[in-house]
């Protein structure tokens, strides 16, 4: 069975920094892509950043130039460095991984971690 272990987050003032990490636990899971989404109250879930197994990255428009996603050489865990935080970055951040256990595809979500940015 595959689980996601999230850590980091918390509170910061505007202009500050926070970091998140997410690790896939479970054997024989082939990662296709891994990253972070966020959901603020009353808003739709949106992509923050993701990295593919090949190393390609994708960012939400609102975080480009401020957030950086990276990963260990083996592709797991994945880290999100959040700089120059803004109050509108306040949300629950959810780790997501897409991949395969054998031939079975899976789209797995973490429980989420709160990020709160005060002005």
N, CA, C and O atoms as CSV, one atom per row, in Angstrom:
chain,resi,resn,atom,element,x,y,z
A,1,UNK,N,N,0.842,-1.186,0.000
A,1,UNK,CA,C,0.000,0.000,0.000
A,1,UNK,C,C,0.883,1.244,0.000
A,1,UNK,O,O,1.934,1.274,0.641
A,2,UNK,N,N,0.450,2.252,-0.716
A,2,UNK,CA,C,1.239,3.471,-0.889
A,2,UNK,C,C,0.660,4.576,-0.010
A,2,UNK,O,O,-0.553,4.778,0.037
A,3,UNK,N,N,1.533,5.278,0.673
A,3,UNK,CA,C,1.131,6.412,1.493
A,3,UNK,C,C,2.008,7.605,1.177
A,3,UNK,O,O,3.142,7.463,0.721
A,4,UNK,N,N,1.456,8.798,1.428
A,4,UNK,CA,C,2.216,10.023,1.283
A,4,UNK,C,C,2.471,10.589,2.663
A,4,UNK,O,O,1.555,10.697,3.479
A,5,UNK,N,N,3.720,10.953,2.925
A,5,UNK,CA,C,4.092,11.552,4.202
A,5,UNK,C,C,4.481,12.996,3.942
A,5,UNK,O,O,5.522,13.279,3.347
A,6,UNK,N,N,3.628,13.902,4.396
A,6,UNK,CA,C,3.838,15.337,4.196
A,6,UNK,C,C,4.444,15.954,5.450
A,6,UNK,O,O,4.169,15.521,6.569
A,7,UNK,N,N,5.266,16.963,5.243
A,7,UNK,CA,C,5.792,17.716,6.382
A,7,UNK,C,C,6.064,19.147,5.954
A,7,UNK,O,O,6.161,19.451,4.765
A,8,UNK,N,N,6.183,20.010,6.938
A,8,UNK,CA,C,6.442,21.417,6.671
A,8,UNK,C,C,5.173,22.230,6.781
A,8,UNK,O,O,4.193,21.814,7.399
A,9,UNK,N,N,5.213,23.401,6.166
A,9,UNK,CA,C,4.071,24.294,6.234
A,9,UNK,C,C,4.097,25.112,7.508
A,9,UNK,O,O,5.148,25.274,8.130
A,10,UNK,N,N,2.940,25.628,7.898
A,10,UNK,CA,C,2.844,26.450,9.091
A,10,UNK,C,C,2.467,27.872,8.758
A,10,UNK,O,O,1.714,28.126,7.818
A,11,UNK,N,N,2.997,28.803,9.538
A,11,UNK,CA,C,2.629,30.212,9.389
A,11,UNK,C,C,3.849,31.061,9.078
A,11,UNK,O,O,4.961,30.757,9.509
A,12,UNK,N,N,3.627,32.127,8.326
A,12,UNK,CA,C,4.687,33.067,8.002
A,12,UNK,C,C,4.061,34.423,7.724
A,12,UNK,O,O,2.861,34.534,7.472
A,13,UNK,N,N,4.884,35.432,7.776
A,13,UNK,CA,C,4.425,36.756,7.396
A,13,UNK,C,C,4.675,36.960,5.917
A,13,UNK,O,O,5.511,36.292,5.310
A,14,UNK,N,N,3.942,37.886,5.359
A,14,UNK,CA,C,4.129,38.214,3.947
A,14,UNK,C,C,5.588,38.562,3.681
A,14,UNK,O,O,6.222,39.300,4.435
A,15,UNK,N,N,6.101,38.006,2.582
A,15,UNK,CA,C,7.506,38.199,2.247
A,15,UNK,C,C,8.412,37.133,2.808
A,15,UNK,O,O,9.587,37.063,2.448
A,16,UNK,N,N,7.889,36.307,3.678
A,16,UNK,CA,C,8.674,35.246,4.285
A,16,UNK,C,C,8.720,33.985,3.442
A,16,UNK,O,O,8.276,33.955,2.294
A,17,UNK,N,N,9.271,32.949,4.048
A,17,UNK,CA,C,9.455,31.678,3.344
A,17,UNK,C,C,9.000,30.505,4.203
A,17,UNK,O,O,9.070,30.538,5.431
A,18,UNK,N,N,8.543,29.493,3.530
A,18,UNK,CA,C,8.216,28.218,4.148
A,18,UNK,C,C,8.610,27.119,3.175
A,18,UNK,O,O,8.830,27.374,1.991
A,19,UNK,N,N,8.696,25.911,3.674
A,19,UNK,CA,C,8.991,24.786,2.796
A,19,UNK,C,C,8.108,23.606,3.141
A,19,UNK,O,O,7.654,23.456,4.276
A,20,UNK,N,N,7.875,22.781,2.151
A,20,UNK,CA,C,7.085,21.566,2.292
A,20,UNK,C,C,7.883,20.396,1.734
A,20,UNK,O,O,8.714,20.568,0.843
A,21,UNK,N,N,7.629,19.228,2.256
A,21,UNK,CA,C,8.198,18.030,1.653
A,21,UNK,C,C,7.140,16.941,1.628
A,21,UNK,O,O,6.201,16.934,2.424
A,22,UNK,N,N,7.318,16.039,0.708
A,22,UNK,CA,C,6.365,14.936,0.541
A,22,UNK,C,C,7.137,13.712,0.096
A,22,UNK,O,O,7.917,13.764,-0.855
A,23,UNK,N,N,6.915,12.627,0.785
A,23,UNK,CA,C,7.605,11.377,0.461
A,23,UNK,C,C,6.594,10.266,0.257
A,23,UNK,O,O,5.636,10.125,1.017
A,24,UNK,N,N,6.825,9.492,-0.771
A,24,UNK,CA,C,5.995,8.325,-1.042
A,24,UNK,C,C,6.575,7.150,-0.283
A,24,UNK,O,O,7.755,6.828,-0.420
A,25,UNK,N,N,5.747,6.519,0.507
A,25,UNK,CA,C,6.177,5.292,1.185
A,25,UNK,C,C,5.393,4.126,0.611
A,25,UNK,O,O,4.208,4.240,0.299
A,26,UNK,N,N,6.078,3.010,0.480
A,26,UNK,CA,C,5.436,1.852,-0.130
A,26,UNK,C,C,6.323,1.317,-1.214
A,26,UNK,O,O,6.961,2.073,-1.946
A,27,UNK,N,N,6.361,0.055,-1.311
A,27,UNK,CA,C,7.315,-0.557,-2.227
A,27,UNK,C,C,6.741,-0.659,-3.632
A,27,UNK,O,O,5.526,-0.664,-3.832
A,28,UNK,N,N,7.628,-0.737,-4.575
A,28,UNK,CA,C,7.304,-1.046,-5.955
A,28,UNK,C,C,6.281,-0.087,-6.549
A,28,UNK,O,O,5.397,-0.516,-7.290
A,29,UNK,N,N,6.382,1.207,-6.237
A,29,UNK,CA,C,5.499,2.205,-6.836
A,29,UNK,C,C,6.323,3.054,-7.783
A,29,UNK,O,O,7.293,3.694,-7.376
A,30,UNK,N,N,5.934,3.057,-9.046
A,30,UNK,CA,C,6.663,3.828,-10.055
A,30,UNK,C,C,6.008,5.186,-10.225
A,30,UNK,O,O,4.864,5.295,-10.666
A,31,UNK,N,N,6.753,6.215,-9.867
A,31,UNK,CA,C,6.220,7.572,-9.899
A,31,UNK,C,C,6.259,8.119,-11.323
A,31,UNK,O,O,7.284,8.053,-12.001
A,32,UNK,N,N,5.141,8.651,-11.755
A,32,UNK,CA,C,5.064,9.330,-13.047
A,32,UNK,C,C,5.207,10.839,-12.840
A,32,UNK,O,O,5.944,11.509,-13.563
A,33,UNK,N,N,4.497,11.360,-11.849
A,33,UNK,CA,C,4.590,12.787,-11.530
A,33,UNK,C,C,4.223,12.976,-10.069
A,33,UNK,O,O,3.460,12.199,-9.497
A,34,UNK,N,N,4.779,14.016,-9.482
A,34,UNK,CA,C,4.556,14.265,-8.064
A,34,UNK,C,C,4.607,15.763,-7.829
A,34,UNK,O,O,5.421,16.470,-8.424
A,35,UNK,N,N,3.737,16.236,-6.963
A,35,UNK,CA,C,3.752,17.664,-6.725
A,35,UNK,C,C,2.746,18.104,-5.688
A,35,UNK,O,O,2.293,17.322,-4.852
A,36,UNK,N,N,2.410,19.375,-5.767
A,36,UNK,CA,C,1.552,19.996,-4.776
A,36,UNK,C,C,0.409,20.753,-5.439
A,36,UNK,O,O,0.586,21.422,-6.458
A,37,UNK,N,N,-0.743,20.631,-4.844
A,37,UNK,CA,C,-1.904,21.439,-5.175
A,37,UNK,C,C,-2.289,22.191,-3.908
A,37,UNK,O,O,-1.806,21.882,-2.819
A,38,UNK,N,N,-3.159,23.179,-4.060
A,38,UNK,CA,C,-3.647,23.884,-2.879
A,38,UNK,C,C,-5.115,24.228,-3.043
A,38,UNK,O,O,-5.631,24.364,-4.152
A,39,UNK,N,N,-5.764,24.363,-1.903
A,39,UNK,CA,C,-7.180,24.713,-1.909
A,39,UNK,C,C,-7.446,25.671,-0.773
A,39,UNK,O,O,-7.229,25.351,0.395
A,40,UNK,N,N,-7.914,26.837,-1.126
A,40,UNK,CA,C,-8.307,27.843,-0.147
A,40,UNK,C,C,-9.816,27.758,0.061
A,40,UNK,O,O,-10.530,27.270,-0.815
A,41,UNK,N,N,-10.306,28.223,1.198
A,41,UNK,CA,C,-11.752,28.164,1.463
A,41,UNK,C,C,-12.553,28.857,0.362
A,41,UNK,O,O,-12.278,30.001,-0.001
A,42,UNK,N,N,-13.541,28.147,-0.155
A,42,UNK,CA,C,-14.410,28.719,-1.171
A,42,UNK,C,C,-13.821,28.764,-2.563
A,42,UNK,O,O,-14.438,29.305,-3.480
A,43,UNK,N,N,-12.624,28.201,-2.735
A,43,UNK,CA,C,-11.983,28.223,-4.042
A,43,UNK,C,C,-11.720,26.816,-4.525
A,43,UNK,O,O,-11.700,25.861,-3.748
A,44,UNK,N,N,-11.517,26.709,-5.834
A,44,UNK,CA,C,-11.223,25.404,-6.416
A,44,UNK,C,C,-9.775,25.006,-6.132
A,44,UNK,O,O,-8.907,25.850,-5.909
A,45,UNK,N,N,-9.547,23.707,-6.146
A,45,UNK,CA,C,-8.187,23.203,-5.987
A,45,UNK,C,C,-7.375,23.618,-7.225
A,45,UNK,O,O,-7.861,23.534,-8.353
A,46,UNK,N,N,-6.145,24.063,-6.999
A,46,UNK,CA,C,-5.326,24.507,-8.121
A,46,UNK,C,C,-3.914,23.941,-7.999
A,46,UNK,O,O,-3.424,23.658,-6.906
A,47,UNK,N,N,-3.290,23.790,-9.144
A,47,UNK,CA,C,-1.914,23.317,-9.195
A,47,UNK,C,C,-0.985,24.373,-8.614
A,47,UNK,O,O,-1.081,25.555,-8.946
A,48,UNK,N,N,-0.084,23.929,-7.742
A,48,UNK,CA,C,0.995,24.795,-7.280
A,48,UNK,C,C,2.252,24.491,-8.095
A,48,UNK,O,O,2.819,25.372,-8.740
A,49,UNK,N,N,2.671,23.235,-8.051
A,49,UNK,CA,C,3.867,22.831,-8.791
A,49,UNK,C,C,3.921,21.321,-8.862
A,49,UNK,O,O,3.467,20.628,-7.952
A,50,UNK,N,N,4.480,20.815,-9.952
A,50,UNK,CA,C,4.688,19.389,-10.052
A,50,UNK,C,C,5.965,19.120,-10.829
A,50,UNK,O,O,6.426,19.944,-11.619
A,51,UNK,N,N,6.524,17.934,-10.581
A,51,UNK,CA,C,7.710,17.499,-11.302
A,51,UNK,C,C,7.457,16.084,-11.789
A,51,UNK,O,O,6.925,15.252,-11.053
A,52,UNK,N,N,7.835,15.814,-13.024
A,52,UNK,CA,C,7.632,14.494,-13.590
A,52,UNK,C,C,8.844,13.609,-13.331
A,52,UNK,O,O,9.890,14.077,-12.881
A,53,UNK,N,N,8.684,12.342,-13.618
A,53,UNK,CA,C,9.795,11.415,-13.457
A,53,UNK,C,C,10.981,11.809,-14.326
A,53,UNK,O,O,12.130,11.530,-13.985
A,54,UNK,N,N,10.701,12.448,-15.431
A,54,UNK,CA,C,11.763,12.892,-16.324
A,54,UNK,C,C,12.409,14.194,-15.901
A,54,UNK,O,O,13.386,14.633,-16.507
A,55,UNK,N,N,11.865,14.819,-14.859
A,55,UNK,CA,C,12.458,16.043,-14.354
A,55,UNK,C,C,11.806,17.322,-14.844
A,55,UNK,O,O,12.233,18.411,-14.463
A,56,UNK,N,N,10.789,17.217,-15.674
A,56,UNK,CA,C,10.090,18.420,-16.132
A,56,UNK,C,C,9.245,18.987,-15.007
A,56,UNK,O,O,8.643,18.252,-14.225
A,57,UNK,N,N,9.213,20.310,-14.944
A,57,UNK,CA,C,8.440,20.971,-13.898
A,57,UNK,C,C,7.335,21.836,-14.497
A,57,UNK,O,O,7.427,22.304,-15.632
A,58,UNK,N,N,6.307,22.029,-13.710
A,58,UNK,CA,C,5.182,22.870,-14.116
A,58,UNK,C,C,4.722,23.627,-12.876
A,58,UNK,O,O,4.649,23.062,-11.785
A,59,UNK,N,N,4.413,24.911,-13.052
A,59,UNK,CA,C,4.010,25.756,-11.933
A,59,UNK,C,C,2.701,26.466,-12.239
A,59,UNK,O,O,2.411,26.793,-13.390
A,60,UNK,N,N,1.915,26.698,-11.197
A,60,UNK,CA,C,0.771,27.562,-11.340
A,60,UNK,C,C,1.227,28.987,-11.598
A,60,UNK,O,O,2.274,29.410,-11.106
A,61,UNK,N,N,0.444,29.725,-12.367
A,61,UNK,CA,C,0.862,31.076,-12.755
A,61,UNK,C,C,1.111,31.969,-11.542
A,61,UNK,O,O,2.007,32.813,-11.568
A,62,UNK,N,N,0.333,31.791,-10.493
A,62,UNK,CA,C,0.425,32.691,-9.350
A,62,UNK,C,C,1.679,32.474,-8.494
A,62,UNK,O,O,2.000,33.303,-7.643
A,63,UNK,N,N,2.386,31.359,-8.718
A,63,UNK,CA,C,3.563,31.081,-7.885
A,63,UNK,C,C,4.864,31.113,-8.673
A,63,UNK,O,O,5.945,30.991,-8.098
A,64,UNK,N,N,4.763,31.276,-9.979
A,64,UNK,CA,C,5.974,31.279,-10.809
A,64,UNK,C,C,6.934,32.378,-10.354
A,64,UNK,O,O,6.539,33.521,-10.127
A,65,UNK,N,N,8.199,31.998,-10.228
A,65,UNK,CA,C,9.216,32.946,-9.792
A,65,UNK,C,C,9.350,33.059,-8.282
A,65,UNK,O,O,10.296,33.668,-7.785
A,66,UNK,N,N,8.408,32.477,-7.552
A,66,UNK,CA,C,8.463,32.545,-6.083
A,66,UNK,C,C,8.645,31.161,-5.455
A,66,UNK,O,O,9.330,31.023,-4.442
A,67,UNK,N,N,8.040,30.149,-6.050
A,67,UNK,CA,C,8.100,28.794,-5.505
A,67,UNK,C,C,9.002,27.938,-6.393
A,67,UNK,O,O,9.070,28.128,-7.607
A,68,UNK,N,N,9.692,26.993,-5.755
A,68,UNK,CA,C,10.557,26.083,-6.495
A,68,UNK,C,C,10.319,24.659,-6.015
A,68,UNK,O,O,10.363,24.376,-4.818
A,69,UNK,N,N,10.066,23.772,-6.965
A,69,UNK,CA,C,9.895,22.364,-6.639
A,69,UNK,C,C,11.187,21.637,-6.980
A,69,UNK,O,O,11.807,21.918,-8.006
A,70,UNK,N,N,11.587,20.720,-6.139
A,70,UNK,CA,C,12.796,19.946,-6.388
A,70,UNK,C,C,12.593,18.543,-5.839
A,70,UNK,O,O,11.614,18.266,-5.147
A,71,UNK,N,N,13.521,17.679,-6.154
A,71,UNK,CA,C,13.376,16.295,-5.712
A,71,UNK,C,C,14.750,15.701,-5.499
A,71,UNK,O,O,15.755,16.200,-6.006
A,72,UNK,N,N,14.770,14.614,-4.731
A,72,UNK,CA,C,15.995,13.863,-4.592
A,72,UNK,C,C,16.316,13.159,-5.906
A,72,UNK,O,O,15.471,13.076,-6.798
A,73,UNK,N,N,17.545,12.653,-6.018
A,73,UNK,CA,C,17.987,12.022,-7.257
A,73,UNK,C,C,17.066,10.878,-7.649
A,73,UNK,O,O,16.800,10.657,-8.831
A,74,UNK,N,N,16.586,10.156,-6.650
A,74,UNK,CA,C,15.717,9.012,-6.941
A,74,UNK,C,C,14.291,9.451,-7.244
A,74,UNK,O,O,13.441,8.629,-7.585
A,75,UNK,N,N,14.034,10.744,-7.120
A,75,UNK,CA,C,12.704,11.254,-7.439
A,75,UNK,C,C,11.756,11.297,-6.264
A,75,UNK,O,O,10.603,11.705,-6.408
A,76,UNK,N,N,12.222,10.885,-5.111
A,76,UNK,CA,C,11.378,10.826,-3.928
A,76,UNK,C,C,12.274,10.988,-2.716
A,76,UNK,O,O,13.229,10.222,-2.586
A,77,UNK,N,N,12.031,11.935,-1.818
A,77,UNK,CA,C,10.879,12.833,-1.738
A,77,UNK,C,C,10.985,14.061,-2.647
A,77,UNK,O,O,11.986,14.293,-3.325
A,78,UNK,N,N,9.912,14.818,-2.621
A,78,UNK,CA,C,9.820,16.057,-3.372
A,78,UNK,C,C,9.690,17.204,-2.380
A,78,UNK,O,O,9.030,17.090,-1.347
A,79,UNK,N,N,10.342,18.314,-2.725
A,79,UNK,CA,C,10.361,19.466,-1.843
A,79,UNK,C,C,9.756,20.679,-2.557
A,79,UNK,O,O,9.887,20.829,-3.771
A,80,UNK,N,N,9.101,21.527,-1.791
A,80,UNK,CA,C,8.579,22.778,-2.329
A,80,UNK,C,C,9.089,23.912,-1.467
A,80,UNK,O,O,8.741,24.015,-0.291
A,81,UNK,N,N,9.915,24.765,-2.051
A,81,UNK,CA,C,10.415,25.949,-1.370
A,81,UNK,C,C,9.549,27.129,-1.765
A,81,UNK,O,O,9.427,27.447,-2.948
A,82,UNK,N,N,8.957,27.769,-0.794
A,82,UNK,CA,C,8.034,28.876,-1.043
A,82,UNK,C,C,8.645,30.159,-0.501
A,82,UNK,O,O,8.796,30.322,0.710
A,83,UNK,N,N,8.992,31.063,-1.398
A,83,UNK,CA,C,9.600,32.336,-1.026
A,83,UNK,C,C,8.675,33.496,-1.365
A,83,UNK,O,O,7.738,33.350,-2.150
A,84,UNK,N,N,8.944,34.628,-0.772
A,84,UNK,CA,C,8.146,35.836,-1.015
A,84,UNK,C,C,6.653,35.530,-0.897
A,84,UNK,O,O,5.864,35.858,-1.782
A,85,UNK,N,N,6.295,34.908,0.192
A,85,UNK,CA,C,4.910,34.493,0.395
A,85,UNK,C,C,3.978,35.688,0.472
A,85,UNK,O,O,4.342,36.762,0.950
A,86,UNK,N,N,2.768,35.469,-0.011
A,86,UNK,CA,C,1.718,36.480,-0.009
A,86,UNK,C,C,0.509,35.956,0.757
A,86,UNK,O,O,0.314,34.744,0.849
A,87,UNK,N,N,-0.303,36.855,1.307
A,87,UNK,CA,C,-1.504,36.377,2.024
A,87,UNK,C,C,-2.382,35.475,1.167
A,87,UNK,O,O,-3.028,34.566,1.690
A,88,UNK,N,N,-2.415,35.712,-0.140
A,88,UNK,CA,C,-3.238,34.886,-1.011
A,88,UNK,C,C,-2.668,33.483,-1.216
A,88,UNK,O,O,-3.305,32.650,-1.861
A,89,UNK,N,N,-1.480,33.210,-0.680
A,89,UNK,CA,C,-0.948,31.850,-0.697
A,89,UNK,C,C,-1.536,30.997,0.425
A,89,UNK,O,O,-1.304,29.789,0.480
A,90,UNK,N,N,-2.286,31.618,1.305
A,90,UNK,CA,C,-2.905,30.882,2.404
A,90,UNK,C,C,-3.873,29.836,1.866
A,90,UNK,O,O,-4.794,30.159,1.116
A,91,UNK,N,N,-3.662,28.590,2.250
A,91,UNK,CA,C,-4.467,27.479,1.750
A,91,UNK,C,C,-4.013,26.193,2.423
A,91,UNK,O,O,-3.002,26.163,3.126
A,92,UNK,N,N,-4.767,25.147,2.199
A,92,UNK,CA,C,-4.307,23.799,2.522
A,92,UNK,C,C,-3.560,23.277,1.305
A,92,UNK,O,O,-4.094,23.267,0.196
A,93,UNK,N,N,-2.343,22.852,1.515
A,93,UNK,CA,C,-1.502,22.342,0.437
A,93,UNK,C,C,-1.522,20.819,0.486
A,93,UNK,O,O,-1.252,20.205,1.518
A,94,UNK,N,N,-1.844,20.236,-0.647
A,94,UNK,CA,C,-1.994,18.784,-0.716
A,94,UNK,C,C,-0.956,18.192,-1.660
A,94,UNK,O,O,-0.806,18.631,-2.800
A,95,UNK,N,N,-0.252,17.199,-1.168
A,95,UNK,CA,C,0.694,16.476,-2.014
A,95,UNK,C,C,-0.077,15.490,-2.893
A,95,UNK,O,O,-1.055,14.880,-2.458
A,96,UNK,N,N,0.375,15.351,-4.112
A,96,UNK,CA,C,-0.255,14.424,-5.064
A,96,UNK,C,C,0.813,13.632,-5.788
A,96,UNK,O,O,1.842,14.182,-6.180
A,97,UNK,N,N,0.577,12.366,-5.964
A,97,UNK,CA,C,1.481,11.548,-6.761
A,97,UNK,C,C,0.661,10.686,-7.704
A,97,UNK,O,O,-0.361,10.112,-7.329
A,98,UNK,N,N,1.137,10.612,-8.933
A,98,UNK,CA,C,0.522,9.738,-9.942
A,98,UNK,C,C,1.579,8.720,-10.357
A,98,UNK,O,O,2.739,9.063,-10.583
A,99,UNK,N,N,1.163,7.490,-10.450
A,99,UNK,CA,C,2.125,6.460,-10.833
A,99,UNK,C,C,1.465,5.116,-10.948
A,99,UNK,O,O,0.247,5.003,-11.085
A,100,UNK,N,N,2.297,4.092,-10.890
A,100,UNK,CA,C,1.835,2.729,-11.111
A,100,UNK,C,C,2.351,1.799,-10.024
A,100,UNK,O,O,3.512,1.867,-9.621
A,101,UNK,N,N,1.474,0.940,-9.567
A,101,UNK,CA,C,1.867,-0.226,-8.779
A,101,UNK,C,C,1.670,-1.416,-9.703
A,101,UNK,O,O,0.541,-1.859,-9.913
A,102,UNK,N,N,2.734,-1.927,-10.244
A,102,UNK,CA,C,2.614,-2.928,-11.280
A,102,UNK,C,C,2.010,-2.277,-12.517
A,102,UNK,O,O,2.578,-1.335,-13.068
A,103,UNK,N,N,0.876,-2.770,-12.946
A,103,UNK,CA,C,0.187,-2.196,-14.111
A,103,UNK,C,C,-1.010,-1.349,-13.711
A,103,UNK,O,O,-1.739,-0.856,-14.572
A,104,UNK,N,N,-1.216,-1.178,-12.421
A,104,UNK,CA,C,-2.379,-0.445,-11.935
A,104,UNK,C,C,-1.981,1.004,-11.676
A,104,UNK,O,O,-1.079,1.284,-10.886
A,105,UNK,N,N,-2.672,1.921,-12.356
A,105,UNK,CA,C,-2.376,3.340,-12.166
A,105,UNK,C,C,-3.070,3.860,-10.914
A,105,UNK,O,O,-4.153,3.405,-10.546
A,106,UNK,N,N,-2.430,4.811,-10.279
A,106,UNK,CA,C,-2.970,5.381,-9.053
A,106,UNK,C,C,-2.756,6.878,-9.036
A,106,UNK,O,O,-1.761,7.391,-9.549
A,107,UNK,N,N,-3.690,7.553,-8.448
A,107,UNK,CA,C,-3.626,9.012,-8.249
A,107,UNK,C,C,-3.888,9.220,-6.765
A,107,UNK,O,O,-5.027,9.131,-6.307
A,108,UNK,N,N,-2.828,9.495,-6.022
A,108,UNK,CA,C,-2.904,9.473,-4.567
A,108,UNK,C,C,-2.720,10.865,-3.997
A,108,UNK,O,O,-1.872,11.634,-4.450
A,109,UNK,N,N,-3.536,11.179,-2.988
A,109,UNK,CA,C,-3.484,12.494,-2.340
A,109,UNK,C,C,-3.071,12.355,-0.886
A,109,UNK,O,O,-3.451,11.403,-0.206
A,110,UNK,N,N,-2.290,13.314,-0.422
A,110,UNK,CA,C,-1.983,13.396,0.984
A,110,UNK,C,C,-3.123,14.048,1.748
A,110,UNK,O,O,-4.109,14.496,1.163
A,111,UNK,N,N,-2.971,14.093,3.062
A,111,UNK,CA,C,-4.026,14.656,3.900
A,111,UNK,C,C,-4.043,16.178,3.857
A,111,UNK,O,O,-5.061,16.799,4.162
A,112,UNK,N,N,-2.935,16.771,3.486
A,112,UNK,CA,C,-2.878,18.224,3.391
A,112,UNK,C,C,-2.208,18.848,4.594
A,112,UNK,O,O,-2.265,18.324,5.706
A,113,UNK,N,N,-1.578,19.968,4.350
A,113,UNK,CA,C,-0.942,20.716,5.423
A,113,UNK,C,C,-1.274,22.195,5.251
A,113,UNK,O,O,-1.259,22.713,4.135
A,114,UNK,N,N,-1.568,22.861,6.340
A,114,UNK,CA,C,-2.008,24.253,6.300
A,114,UNK,C,C,-0.820,25.199,6.156
A,114,UNK,O,O,0.188,25.078,6.852
A,115,UNK,N,N,-0.971,26.135,5.240
A,115,UNK,CA,C,-0.021,27.241,5.098
A,115,UNK,C,C,-0.809,28.536,5.297
A,115,UNK,O,O,-1.788,28.784,4.593
A,116,UNK,N,N,-0.386,29.346,6.241
A,116,UNK,CA,C,-1.069,30.595,6.544
A,116,UNK,C,C,-0.074,31.746,6.457
A,116,UNK,O,O,0.966,31.739,7.116
A,117,UNK,N,N,-0.411,32.730,5.635
A,117,UNK,CA,C,0.462,33.884,5.445
A,117,UNK,C,C,-0.280,35.130,5.906
A,117,UNK,O,O,-1.364,35.437,5.411
A,118,UNK,N,N,0.298,35.829,6.837
A,118,UNK,CA,C,-0.328,37.030,7.372
A,118,UNK,C,C,0.319,38.275,6.772
A,118,UNK,O,O,1.504,38.295,6.437
A,119,UNK,N,N,-0.504,39.307,6.651
A,119,UNK,CA,C,-0.007,40.554,6.048
A,119,UNK,C,C,0.658,41.452,7.074
A,119,UNK,O,O,1.129,42.537,6.733
